[in-house]
Amino acid sequence: MPGPLENVTVLDLTHVLAGPYCSMILSDLGARVIKVERPGEGDDTRAFPPFKNGQSAYFATINHGKQSIALDLKLPKDRAVFERLLVQSDVLLENYRPGVMQRLGYSWEDLHAKHPRLIYGAVSGFGHTGPDAQKPAYDMVVQARGGVMSITGEKNREPLRVGASIGDIVAGMFLGHGILAALLEVQKTGKGKFVDVAMLDSQLALLEHAIAITSVTGDAPQPSGARHPSITPFETFHASDGLFVVAAGNDALFGKLCTVLQLPLAEDPRFATNPARCENARLLKRLIEAVTLGSRKDHWIALLAEAGIPTGPIQTVDQVMEDPQILARNMVVSVLGEDGKAAYTAAGNPIKMSGLADPSTRSPAPRLDSSRTEILSWLEEVESRQ
């Protein structure tokens, strides 16, 4: 089944994670993604372990289904190929520091003048405006500067980086949103758009409760471990064999929780409302754990789930990859190797859409420059028809 972006061609100059994550989303939705890489080395992640059959699993799981061509945009012969590709592309993606594409002669202004329908998507550490636009950034830098690290971890302990690379991944998601909006706009106006996404901006967009708390109280929230700062009980609890989570997000759910645990707290003024529970969160946790420590976590998860209370185990990644619900949603897929056999395991496409194919396998990630012949043949074919 063709995807909704079947007729969209993406010329992808990005590397590492934020940009490639965006182009992976577009590819999963049916777009043709042509990955333009540095001759000889290619994307940095080709050198990231672990490796299987000489290929990086990291690279393979983010770049599956794309095509690769190696071009040096400082060489006239490669620039000629690149400019032919620009004519046939709907979207250009890049994640260089602002000014790099301008020095190459491929800035937004240059390209928009020559290719008015082309959408130009740029993702960078700090965006294309502002005093720090030229500064370099990686995931940890924007997690730290963007405030996410300040609220991650345990109280009175050192701040922690979120385990997943959300500095890159969230920026890639926002860039994908912007590209999709620009594709709709170009259908109406015939004019492409410049989509400028900063990793730092994207971190701020994640701080919905932290910004609300700070703006109203004047005090920046501190790390609170697994506990939500504005909802109680909404955290981890100890059972006899370890931790599990409970998220009783309103008074009705708290009442059900009290019934299951046989705790007479629902009408207690210290706990009857969410604001009161937040004020007495530590006491409430002790009262709940006085009960939950008496049985295993599977026992409590089963009882709470039966009562309709959001709960669940804290799973390791290998456990997640075997979770029946995850598997039922086709969220663990195989990336094929060059021999056509399953070689790597990757996350599936979380966007489930009627009419959008959701196979259990993904096409192989390309070897560096392996798609050159196919891409040049395609260019000759489309050019001959124009």
C-alpha positions in Angstrom: 0.0 0.0 0.0 1.4 3.4 -0.9 2.0 5.8 2.0 0.5 9.3 2.1 3.9 10.8 1.1 4.4 8.4 -1.8 5.1 11.1 -4.3 7.3 13.2 -2.0 11.1 13.2 -2.6 13.3 14.3 0.3 16.9 15.3 -0.3 18.5 14.6 3.1 21.8 16.2 4.0 21.5 15.5 7.7 23.6 13.2 9.8 23.7 11.6 13.3 20.2 11.8 14.8 17.9 14.8 14.8 17.7 15.2 11.0 17.9 11.5 10.2 15.1 10.8 12.8 12.9 13.3 10.9 13.7 11.7 7.5 13.0 8.3 9.0 9.5 9.5 10.0 8.9 10.9 6.5 10.2 7.6 5.0 7.9 5.5 7.1 5.0 7.7 5.8 6.0 6.8 2.2 8.5 9.5 1.1 11.5 8.7 -1.0 14.5 9.8 1.0 17.8 10.3 -0.8 20.6 10.6 1.8 23.5 12.8 0.6 26.7 11.8 2.5 30.3 12.7 2.7 32.5 10.7 0.3 34.7 8.2 2.1 33.1 8.5 5.6 29.4 9.1 5.3 27.2 9.7 8.3 29.0 9.8 11.6 26.8 7.1 12.9 28.2 4.5 10.5 31.1 4.4 13.0 28.8 4.0 16.1 28.8 0.6 17.8 27.4 -2.0 18.0 28.3 -3.5 14.7 26.9 -6.6 12.8 28.5 -7.8 9.6 30.5 -4.6 9.5 27.5 -2.3 9.7 26.4 -0.1 12.6 23.2 -1.2 14.1 22.6 2.4 15.3 22.9 3.6 11.7 20.8 0.8 10.3 17.9 1.3 12.6 17.6 5.1 11.9 18.3 5.0 8.2 16.5 1.9 6.9 14.7 2.3 3.6 16.7 5.3 2.5 19.0 5.7 -0.5 22.6 6.8 -0.3 24.7 8.9 -2.6 28.1 10.4 -1.7 28.6 13.9 -2.9 31.2 16.6 -2.1 29.4 19.8 -2.5 32.6 21.7 -3.1 33.4 19.8 -6.3 31.8 21.0 -9.5 30.9 17.5 -10.8 29.1 16.6 -7.5 27.4 20.0 -7.3 26.0 19.3 -10.8 24.4 16.1 -9.6 23.2 17.8 -6.4 21.5 20.5 -8.4 19.8 18.0 -10.7 18.5 16.3 -7.5 17.2 19.7 -6.2 15.0 20.1 -9.3 13.3 16.8 -8.6 13.0 17.2 -4.8 10.1 18.4 -2.7 12.0 18.8 0.6 15.6 19.6 1.5 16.8 18.7 5.0 20.1 19.9 6.6 21.5 20.1 10.1 24.6 22.1 9.6 25.4 25.2 11.7 23.7 28.3 10.2 25.9 29.7 7.4 27.4 26.5 6.1 24.8 26.1 3.3 25.1 29.8 2.5 28.8 29.5 2.0 28.1 26.6 -0.4 25.7 28.7 -2.3 22.6 26.7 -1.1 21.0 28.9 1.5 17.3 29.2 1.8 17.3 32.5 -0.1 19.4 31.0 -2.9 17.3 27.9 -3.3 13.9 29.6 -2.9 14.8 31.9 -5.8 15.6 29.0 -8.1 13.1 26.4 -6.7 10.1 28.2 -5.3 8.2 25.1 -4.4 11.1 23.5 -2.5 10.6 23.2 1.3 13.8 23.8 3.2 14.0 22.1 6.6 16.8 23.0 9.0 17.5 21.6 12.5 20.4 22.9 14.6 21.3 23.3 18.2 20.1 26.9 18.6 18.3 27.8 15.4 19.1 30.3 12.7 18.5 33.4 14.7 19.6 34.7 18.1 23.0 35.4 19.7 24.0 31.7 20.0 23.0 30.6 16.5 26.6 29.7 15.6 27.3 27.7 18.7 27.7 23.9 18.4 25.4 21.6 20.4 24.8 18.0 21.2 21.9 16.3 22.9 23.3 16.7 26.4 24.1 20.4 25.9 20.4 21.3 25.1 19.0 19.0 27.8 21.2 20.9 30.3 20.6 24.4 29.0 16.9 23.8 28.1 16.0 23.0 31.7 15.2 19.3 31.3 18.2 18.1 33.4 17.2 20.5 36.2 14.0 18.6 36.9 15.4 15.1 36.1 16.7 12.9 38.9 16.3 12.7 42.7 15.9 15.6 45.1 19.2 16.9 46.4 21.2 14.8 44.0 23.1 15.8 40.9 20.9 16.5 37.8 20.6 13.7 35.3 20.4 13.5 31.5 17.3 11.7 30.3 18.3 8.3 29.2 17.0 8.6 25.6 18.5 11.3 23.3 15.4 13.6 23.6 17.4 16.6 22.6 17.8 15.2 19.1 14.7 13.1 18.9 12.2 15.7 19.9 13.8 18.2 17.5 13.5 15.7 14.7 9.8 15.2 15.5 9.1 18.9 15.5 11.0 19.2 12.2 8.8 16.5 10.8 5.7 18.3 11.9 6.9 21.5 10.3 7.7 19.7 7.0 4.2 18.1 6.9 2.6 21.5 7.5 4.8 23.0 4.7 3.7 20.3 2.3 0.1 21.2 2.9 1.0 24.9 2.4 2.8 24.4 -0.9 -0.3 22.6 -2.3 -2.3 25.8 -1.6 0.2 28.5 -2.5 2.8 26.8 -4.7 5.5 28.3 -2.4 7.9 26.3 -0.3 8.7 27.3 3.3 11.8 27.6 5.4 11.3 25.4 8.5 13.8 26.3 11.3 13.8 24.0 14.3 16.2 24.4 17.2 17.1 21.6 19.6 17.1 24.1 22.5 13.6 25.4 21.6 12.3 21.9 21.4 13.5 21.2 25.0 11.6 24.2 26.3 8.5 22.9 24.5 8.7 19.8 26.8 8.5 21.8 30.0 4.7 22.3 30.2 4.3 21.8 33.9 7.6 23.3 34.9 6.9 26.6 33.1 3.5 26.8 34.6 4.9 26.2 38.1 7.7 28.7 37.7 5.5 31.4 36.2 2.9 31.3 38.9 5.0 30.6 42.0 8.3 32.3 41.0 10.1 29.2 42.1 11.7 26.8 39.6 10.7 23.2 40.2 13.4 20.8 41.5 14.0 17.2 40.6 11.3 15.0 42.2 12.4 11.6 41.1 9.6 9.6 39.6 6.9 11.7 41.3 4.8 14.2 39.2 5.1 17.6 40.7 1.4 18.5 40.2 -0.5 15.2 40.5 -0.6 12.8 43.5 -0.3 9.8 43.7 1.6 9.7 40.5 4.9 7.9 41.0 6.7 4.6 41.9 5.7 2.5 44.9 7.5 -0.4 46.6 6.0 -3.9 46.6 7.7 -6.8 48.4 9.8 -7.6 45.3 10.5 -4.2 43.8 9.0 -1.0 42.3 5.9 -0.5 40.2 4.1 2.7 39.1 0.6 4.1 40.0 -0.9 7.1 38.2 -4.1 8.0 40.0 -4.6 11.3 38.1 -7.9 12.5 39.6 -10.1 12.2 42.7 -12.2 9.3 41.4 -9.2 7.2 40.6 -7.8 8.0 44.1 -11.0 6.8 45.6 -10.7 3.5 43.6 -7.1 3.2 44.8 -8.2 3.5 48.4 -10.8 0.9 47.9 -8.3 -1.6 46.4 -5.8 -1.0 49.1 -8.4 -0.8 51.9 -7.2 2.6 53.0 -9.8 4.9 54.5 -8.2 8.1 53.0 -10.6 9.2 50.3 -12.5 11.5 52.6 -9.6 12.5 54.8 -9.1 16.3 54.3 -5.3 15.7 53.9 -5.9 13.6 50.8 -9.5 14.3 49.6 -8.4 16.6 46.8 -5.4 16.6 44.5 -3.9 19.9 45.9 -4.2 18.4 49.4 -2.5 15.2 48.3 0.3 17.1 46.7 0.9 19.0 49.9 1.0 15.6 51.8 2.6 13.5 49.1 5.4 12.0 51.3 2.9 11.0 54.0 0.6 9.5 51.4 3.4 7.5 49.9 4.3 6.0 53.3 0.7 5.1 54.0 0.3 3.4 50.6 3.6 1.5 50.8 2.7 0.2 54.3 0.1 -1.8 52.3 1.9 -2.5 49.0 5.0 -3.8 50.7 2.9 -6.7 51.9 2.6 -8.4 48.5 4.4 -8.7 45.2 4.2 -6.1 42.5 2.4 -8.4 40.0 -0.4 -8.9 42.6 -0.9 -5.1 43.0 -0.7 -4.4 39.2 -3.4 -7.0 38.6 -5.7 -5.7 41.3 -5.3 -2.1 40.3 -5.6 -2.7 36.6 -8.9 -4.7 37.2 -10.2 -1.6 39.1 -9.3 0.6 36.1 -6.4 2.4 37.8 -3.5 3.3 35.5 -0.6 1.1 36.7 2.3 -0.9 35.3 5.7 -2.5 35.8 9.0 -0.7 35.3 10.4 -2.8 32.4 13.9 -3.1 31.1 14.4 -2.6 27.3 14.6 -6.4 26.7 11.3 -6.8 28.6 9.7 -4.0 26.5 10.7 -5.8 23.3 8.8 -8.8 24.4 5.7 -7.0 25.8 2.6 -8.5 24.2 1.0 -5.1 23.8 4.1 -3.7 22.1 4.2 -6.8 19.8 0.5 -6.6 19.0 1.1 -3.0 17.8 4.0 -4.1 15.6 6.4 -1.8 17.4 9.3 -4.2 17.2 10.3 -4.7 13.6 13.2 -6.3 11.8 15.5 -4.3 9.5 16.7 -6.5 6.7 20.3 -7.0 5.7 21.7 -7.0 2.2 20.9 -10.7 2.0 17.2 -10.1 2.5 17.3 -11.7 6.0 16.5 -10.0 9.3 19.7 -8.4 10.6 18.7 -5.8 13.1 15.8 -5.0 15.4 14.3 -1.5 15.5 11.3 0.3 16.9 8.3 0.2 14.6 6.3 3.2 13.3 4.1 4.6 16.1 1.9 6.3 13.6 -0.9 3.8 12.8 -3.0 5.1 9.9 -5.7 3.4 7.9 -4.4 2.6 4.4 -0.7 2.9 5.6 1.3 -0.3 5.3 2.8 -1.4 8.6 5.0 -4.4 7.7 7.0 -6.3 10.3 10.2 -5.8 8.3 12.0 -2.7 7.0 14.1 -2.4 3.9 17.9 -2.4 4.5 19.8 0.7 5.4 22.0 1.7 2.4 25.8 1.2 2.2 27.6 4.4 1.6 27.0 5.6 -2.0 25.3 2.3 -2.8 22.3 3.9 -4.5 24.3 6.1 -6.9 23.5 4.1 -10.1 19.8 3.8 -9.2 19.5 7.5 -8.3 21.3 8.7 -11.5 19.1 6.4 -13.6 16.0 7.8 -12.0 17.2 11.3 -12.7 17.8 10.5 -16.3 14.3 9.0 -16.6 12.4 11.9 -15.0 14.5 14.5 -16.9 13.7 12.8 -20.2 10.0 13.2 -19.5 10.2 16.9 -18.7 
